């Protein structure tokens, strides 16, 4: 169960409506992820919330062949670090990708997914079809 606090509530409110929200610092204009009260780049002010495009590139990944608890039946699955087009990196799950299908540099797009029967919506990504 997700329990938002004052810093993360706008992020989770966005997820609930199907949008990925990140922060941008009004002083240095750099993107910020994960949610914070102060910009980690310039330590100025309070970052503002923006809607991310939901597109990015796989920076790195791993395939989990074994898992525990509710995730055991889902293995194998891919966990990746995705560089969002806005300039931040986030850890996420790549959905509906077979082991060996994900590549570093692959383009991905946001897909809200519930990974467990009673779990929350989560920002996962799907490989973009290459032309």
MDAnalysis code that builds the backbone (N, CA, C; Angstrom):
import MDAnalysis as mda
import numpy as np

u = mda.Universe.empty(393, n_residues=131, atom_resindex=np.repeat(np.arange(131), 3), trajectory=True)
u.add_TopologyAttr("name", ["N", "CA", "C"] * 131)
u.add_TopologyAttr("resid", np.arange(1, 132))
u.add_TopologyAttr("resname", ["UNK", "UNK", "UNK", "UNK", "UNK", "UNK", "UNK", "UNK", "UNK", "UNK", "UNK", "UNK", "UNK", "UNK", "UNK", "UNK", "UNK", "UNK", "UNK", "UNK", "UNK", "UNK", "UNK", "UNK", "UNK", "UNK", "UNK", "UNK", "UNK", "UNK", "UNK", "UNK", "UNK", "UNK", "UNK", "UNK", "UNK", "UNK", "UNK", "UNK", "UNK", "UNK", "UNK", "UNK", "UNK", "UNK", "UNK", "UNK", "UNK", "UNK", "UNK", "UNK", "UNK", "UNK", "UNK", "UNK", "UNK", "UNK", "UNK", "UNK", "UNK", "UNK", "UNK", "UNK", "UNK", "UNK", "UNK", "UNK", "UNK", "UNK", "UNK", "UNK", "UNK", "UNK", "UNK", "UNK", "UNK", "UNK", "UNK", "UNK", "UNK", "UNK", "UNK", "UNK", "UNK", "UNK", "UNK", "UNK", "UNK", "UNK", "UNK", "UNK", "UNK", "UNK", "UNK", "UNK", "UNK", "UNK", "UNK", "UNK", "UNK", "UNK", "UNK", "UNK", "UNK", "UNK", "UNK", "UNK", "UNK", "UNK", "UNK", "UNK", "UNK", "UNK", "UNK", "UNK", "UNK", "UNK", "UNK", "UNK", "UNK", "UNK", "UNK", "UNK", "UNK", "UNK", "UNK", "UNK", "UNK", "UNK", "UNK"])
u.atoms.positions = np.array([
    [0.833, -1.164, 0.000],
    [0.000, 0.000, 0.000],
    [0.890, 1.244, 0.000],
    [0.536, 2.204, -0.822],
    [1.273, 3.461, -0.903],
    [0.708, 4.427, 0.125],
    [1.593, 5.010, 0.925],
    [1.178, 6.003, 1.917],
    [1.931, 7.296, 1.595],
    [1.308, 8.184, 0.806],
    [1.981, 9.432, 0.436],
    [2.213, 10.335, 1.640],
    [3.307, 11.083, 1.571],
    [3.541, 12.127, 2.562],
    [3.420, 13.469, 1.844],
    [3.733, 14.556, 2.522],
    [3.556, 15.887, 1.939],
    [4.385, 16.066, 0.660],
    [5.572, 15.462, 0.607],
    [6.436, 15.615, -0.562],
    [6.004, 14.746, -1.733],
    [5.446, 13.583, -1.463],
    [5.130, 12.643, -2.545],
    [3.672, 12.655, -2.992],
    [2.805, 13.334, -2.232],
    [1.378, 13.326, -2.571],
    [1.087, 13.793, -4.003],
    [1.684, 14.888, -4.496],
    [1.406, 15.287, -5.888],
    [1.836, 14.219, -6.908],
    [2.911, 13.503, -6.619],
    [3.352, 12.416, -7.503],
    [2.281, 11.331, -7.568],
    [1.839, 10.854, -6.405],
    [0.853, 9.770, -6.361],
    [-0.525, 10.213, -6.847],
    [-0.879, 11.481, -6.641],
    [-2.129, 12.005, -7.199],
    [-2.073, 11.949, -8.729],
    [-0.921, 12.278, -9.302],
    [-0.747, 12.185, -10.754],
    [-0.869, 10.756, -11.242],
    [-0.221, 9.834, -10.550],
    [-0.296, 8.420, -10.936],
    [-1.751, 7.964, -10.946],
    [-2.519, 8.368, -9.935],
    [-3.934, 7.976, -9.839],
    [-4.752, 8.475, -11.028],
    [-4.325, 9.574, -11.655],
    [-5.041, 10.108, -12.812],
    [-4.384, 9.723, -14.133],
    [-3.363, 8.877, -14.066],
    [-2.726, 8.388, -15.285],
    [-1.603, 9.247, -15.832],
    [-1.088, 10.169, -15.016],
    [0.018, 10.983, -15.503],
    [1.226, 10.872, -14.589],
    [2.397, 10.965, -15.200],
    [3.649, 10.921, -14.462],
    [4.090, 12.350, -14.186],
    [4.185, 12.690, -12.914],
    [4.604, 14.033, -12.517],
    [6.009, 13.965, -11.934],
    [6.835, 14.909, -12.352],
    [8.154, 15.084, -11.772],
    [8.259, 16.549, -11.352],
    [9.361, 16.904, -10.770],
    [9.538, 18.278, -10.338],
    [10.569, 18.993, -11.213],
    [10.469, 20.315, -11.255],
    [11.461, 21.157, -11.923],
    [11.757, 22.318, -10.983],
    [13.031, 22.648, -10.865],
    [13.436, 23.747, -9.999],
    [13.232, 25.070, -10.728],
    [12.503, 26.007, -10.132],
    [12.300, 27.296, -10.785],
    [13.577, 28.143, -10.830],
    [14.535, 27.857, -9.959],
    [15.767, 28.646, -9.920],
    [16.780, 28.184, -10.974],
    [17.121, 26.889, -10.980],
    [18.137, 26.387, -11.922],
    [17.522, 25.698, -13.137],
    [16.203, 25.480, -13.108],
    [15.435, 24.891, -14.196],
    [15.756, 23.422, -14.486],
    [16.436, 22.744, -13.569],
    [16.737, 21.325, -13.754],
    [15.574, 20.470, -13.251],
    [15.389, 19.333, -13.912],
    [14.355, 18.388, -13.503],
    [14.811, 17.642, -12.254],
    [13.834, 17.225, -11.456],
    [14.111, 16.547, -10.182],
    [13.224, 15.312, -10.072],
    [13.843, 14.185, -9.757],
    [13.108, 12.975, -9.418],
    [14.028, 12.167, -8.528],
    [13.561, 11.766, -7.484],
    [12.348, 11.497, -6.791],
    [11.876, 12.761, -6.092],
    [10.625, 12.825, -5.644],
    [10.088, 14.044, -5.039],
    [10.893, 14.512, -3.821],
    [11.163, 15.827, -3.801],
    [11.926, 16.418, -2.705],
    [11.395, 17.815, -2.382],
    [11.710, 18.280, -1.197],
    [11.264, 19.607, -0.771],
    [12.199, 20.710, -1.253],
    [13.465, 20.348, -1.540],
    [14.481, 21.310, -1.955],
    [15.202, 20.754, -3.183],
    [15.565, 21.621, -4.112],
    [16.284, 21.195, -5.310],
    [17.639, 20.593, -4.927],
    [17.943, 19.362, -5.381],
    [19.231, 18.752, -5.046],
    [20.391, 19.313, -5.881],
    [20.079, 20.089, -6.905],
    [21.123, 20.638, -7.776],
    [21.659, 21.962, -7.255],
    [20.749, 22.872, -6.852],
    [21.179, 24.205, -6.418],
    [20.748, 24.537, -4.990],
    [19.983, 23.642, -4.362],
    [19.503, 23.812, -2.994],
    [18.624, 25.044, -2.819],
    [18.029, 25.492, -3.914],
    [17.191, 26.679, -3.860],
    [15.723, 26.289, -3.857],
    [14.955, 27.020, -3.123],
    [13.501, 26.967, -3.186],
    [12.850, 25.607, -3.223],
    [11.617, 25.650, -3.547],
    [10.788, 24.458, -3.602],
    [10.503, 24.112, -5.057],
    [10.913, 22.927, -5.520],
    [10.633, 22.553, -6.915],
    [9.135, 22.547, -7.204],
    [8.780, 22.893, -8.437],
    [7.385, 22.881, -8.861],
    [7.105, 21.569, -9.578],
    [5.840, 21.190, -9.643],
    [5.439, 19.941, -10.288],
    [5.105, 20.190, -11.753],
    [5.594, 19.285, -12.615],
    [5.280, 19.330, -14.039],
    [4.850, 17.941, -14.487],
    [4.143, 17.896, -15.594],
    [3.744, 16.605, -16.162],
    [4.843, 16.144, -17.111],
    [5.358, 14.947, -16.874],
    [6.381, 14.368, -17.746],
    [5.712, 13.799, -18.989],
    [6.447, 13.783, -20.082],
    [5.911, 13.258, -21.339],
    [5.654, 11.760, -21.260],
    [6.386, 11.079, -20.394],
    [6.197, 9.626, -20.267],
    [6.983, 8.843, -21.296],
    [8.040, 9.441, -21.813],
    [8.906, 8.761, -22.777],
    [10.345, 8.847, -22.301],
    [11.130, 7.872, -22.714],
    [12.518, 7.863, -22.299],
    [13.311, 6.771, -22.975],
    [14.500, 6.537, -22.431],
    [15.460, 5.590, -22.984],
    [15.983, 4.693, -21.868],
    [16.137, 3.415, -22.155],
    [16.678, 2.484, -21.170],
    [18.163, 2.788, -20.970],
    [18.530, 3.098, -19.729],
    [19.926, 3.359, -19.370],
    [20.618, 2.046, -18.995],
    [19.929, 1.235, -18.210],
    [20.447, -0.058, -17.785],
    [19.262, -0.925, -17.377],
    [19.475, -2.228, -17.252],
    [18.375, -3.114, -16.863],
    [18.929, -4.423, -16.323],
    [18.043, -5.157, -15.683],
    [18.355, -6.512, -15.256],
    [17.083, -7.342, -15.380],
    [17.253, -8.622, -15.566],
    [16.110, -9.533, -15.620],
    [16.094, -10.331, -14.322],
    [14.991, -10.221, -13.597],
    [14.819, -10.978, -12.361],
    [14.247, -12.348, -12.729],
    [15.042, -13.380, -12.538],
    [14.595, -14.737, -12.853],
    [13.958, -15.416, -11.653],
    [14.233, -14.888, -10.483],
    [13.623, -15.396, -9.257],
    [13.101, -14.211, -8.464],
    [11.954, -14.405, -7.849],
    [11.360, -13.354, -7.030],
    [10.659, -14.020, -5.864],
    [10.217, -13.226, -4.936],
    [9.554, -13.786, -3.756],
    [8.175, -13.157, -3.580],
    [7.404, -13.749, -2.688],
    [6.077, -13.223, -2.364],
    [5.184, -13.129, -3.585],
    [4.475, -12.014, -3.681],
    [3.511, -11.815, -4.768],
    [4.169, -11.760, -6.147],
    [5.461, -11.496, -6.185],
    [6.147, -11.351, -7.468],
    [6.726, -12.668, -7.999],
    [6.716, -13.717, -7.200],
    [7.317, -14.992, -7.602],
    [6.726, -15.527, -8.903],
    [5.424, -15.455, -9.048],
    [4.773, -15.987, -10.245],
    [5.002, -15.105, -11.476],
    [5.500, -13.889, -11.280],
    [5.712, -12.970, -12.402],
    [7.086, -13.129, -13.049],
    [8.007, -13.821, -12.382],
    [9.356, -13.989, -12.925],
    [9.310, -14.879, -14.164],
    [10.148, -14.618, -15.137],
    [11.127, -13.540, -15.180],
    [10.488, -12.210, -15.601],
    [11.027, -11.114, -15.041],
    [10.576, -9.776, -15.428],
    [11.781, -8.844, -15.454],
    [11.618, -7.732, -16.144],
    [12.724, -6.795, -16.345],
    [12.524, -5.543, -15.502],
    [13.564, -5.191, -14.754],
    [13.620, -3.949, -13.992],
    [14.677, -3.088, -14.673],
    [14.354, -1.814, -14.895],
    [15.270, -0.955, -15.640],
    [15.442, 0.402, -14.996],
    [16.553, 1.033, -15.334],
    [16.753, 2.447, -15.075],
    [16.441, 3.132, -16.393],
    [15.475, 4.042, -16.356],
    [15.042, 4.746, -17.559],
    [15.383, 6.220, -17.420],
    [16.051, 6.751, -18.440],
    [16.304, 8.185, -18.510],
    [15.105, 8.827, -19.186],
    [14.324, 9.572, -18.412],
    [13.179, 10.270, -18.989],
    [13.677, 11.396, -19.892],
    [12.889, 11.739, -20.884],
    [13.271, 12.800, -21.815],
    [13.460, 14.141, -21.109],
    [12.874, 14.300, -19.932],
    [13.022, 15.549, -19.169],
    [14.370, 15.659, -18.474],
    [15.135, 14.546, -18.417],
    [16.477, 14.619, -17.855],
    [16.681, 13.976, -16.502],
    [15.730, 13.193, -16.032],
    [15.915, 12.481, -14.766],
    [15.890, 10.982, -15.035],
    [16.424, 10.248, -14.108],
    [16.476, 8.786, -14.223],
    [15.595, 8.181, -13.146],
    [14.821, 7.163, -13.522],
    [13.988, 6.485, -12.534],
    [14.063, 4.977, -12.709],
    [13.929, 4.269, -11.602],
    [13.863, 2.812, -11.640],
    [12.420, 2.421, -11.878],
    [12.219, 1.430, -12.737],
    [10.869, 1.054, -13.129],
    [10.864, -0.373, -13.639],
    [9.716, -0.831, -13.969],
    [9.551, -2.156, -14.556],
    [9.219, -1.985, -16.027],
    [9.807, -2.830, -16.874],
    [9.460, -2.867, -18.291],
    [8.420, -3.973, -18.441],
    [7.221, -3.615, -18.867],
    [6.132, -4.596, -18.933],
    [6.080, -5.254, -20.303],
    [5.622, -6.499, -20.293],
    [5.407, -7.290, -21.505],
    [6.640, -7.388, -22.395],
    [7.805, -7.480, -21.784],
    [9.040, -7.683, -22.542],
    [9.602, -9.054, -22.171],
    [9.915, -9.831, -23.169],
    [10.506, -11.138, -22.923],
    [11.970, -10.970, -22.508],
    [12.508, -11.901, -21.705],
    [13.931, -11.826, -21.363],
    [14.771, -11.755, -22.650],
    [15.714, -10.852, -22.670],
    [16.561, -10.687, -23.847],
    [16.030, -9.684, -24.853],
    [14.808, -9.214, -24.684],
    [14.214, -8.279, -25.634],
    [14.605, -6.825, -25.350],
    [14.827, -6.500, -24.087],
    [15.191, -5.130, -23.713],
    [16.666, -4.906, -24.019],
    [16.977, -3.722, -24.516],
    [18.358, -3.349, -24.834],
    [18.651, -1.960, -24.267],
    [19.893, -1.724, -23.868],
    [20.315, -0.385, -23.463],
    [20.136, 0.535, -24.669],
    [19.548, 1.684, -24.416],
    [19.285, 2.641, -25.485],
    [17.909, 2.493, -26.123],
    [17.168, 1.444, -25.752],
    [15.830, 1.236, -26.321],
    [14.888, 2.341, -25.855],
    [14.009, 2.775, -26.736],
    [13.005, 3.784, -26.393],
    [11.842, 3.103, -25.695],
    [11.292, 3.791, -24.692],
    [10.169, 3.271, -23.918],
    [9.139, 4.372, -23.717],
    [7.900, 3.927, -23.416],
    [6.827, 4.881, -23.117],
    [6.102, 4.409, -21.865],
    [5.534, 5.364, -21.170],
    [4.856, 5.123, -19.909],
    [3.630, 4.244, -20.094],
    [3.424, 3.357, -19.140],
    [2.195, 2.571, -19.062],
    [1.902, 2.330, -17.593],
    [0.797, 2.874, -17.131],
    [0.411, 2.653, -15.738],
    [-0.028, 1.201, -15.589],
    [0.492, 0.549, -14.569],
    [0.267, -0.882, -14.397],
    [0.049, -1.206, -12.925],
    [-0.809, -2.144, -12.662],
    [-0.962, -2.706, -11.327],
    [-0.243, -4.046, -11.336],
    [0.786, -4.181, -10.525],
    [1.615, -5.392, -10.559],
    [1.095, -6.516, -9.676],
    [0.255, -6.172, -8.710],
    [-0.315, -7.185, -7.834],
    [-1.827, -6.961, -7.761],
    [-2.588, -8.004, -7.457],
    [-4.057, -7.897, -7.496],
    [-4.635, -6.710, -6.723],
    [-4.134, -6.439, -5.542],
    [-4.670, -5.337, -4.738],
    [-3.720, -4.154, -4.666],
    [-2.716, -4.158, -5.532],
    [-1.698, -3.117, -5.472],
    [-2.106, -1.828, -6.153],
    [-1.304, -0.786, -5.949],
    [-1.581, 0.512, -6.557],
    [-1.140, 0.549, -8.021],
    [-1.652, 1.524, -8.740],
    [-1.143, 1.798, -10.077],
    [0.307, 2.251, -9.919],
    [1.170, 1.794, -10.815],
    [2.579, 2.173, -10.771],
    [3.031, 2.615, -12.156],
    [3.985, 3.554, -12.206],
    [4.503, 3.990, -13.501],
    [5.517, 2.982, -14.036],
    [5.075, 2.158, -14.948],
    [5.945, 1.204, -15.610],
    [6.141, 1.674, -17.048],
    [6.973, 0.986, -17.788],
    [7.234, 1.379, -19.165],
    [7.143, 0.170, -20.080],
    [6.897, 0.452, -21.354],
    [6.780, -0.554, -22.394],
    [7.728, -0.159, -23.516],
    [8.320, -1.152, -24.153],
    [9.185, -0.875, -25.291],
    [8.371, -0.231, -26.406],
    [8.969, 0.760, -27.062],
    [8.336, 1.431, -28.207],
    [8.695, 0.636, -29.453],
    [7.715, 0.402, -30.282],
    [7.962, -0.314, -31.538],
    [8.979, 0.452, -32.368],
    [9.986, -0.238, -32.823],
    [11.000, 0.391, -33.669],
    [10.599, 0.244, -35.137],
    [10.698, 1.324, -35.882],
    [10.309, 1.293, -37.297],
    [11.391, 0.666, -38.149],
])
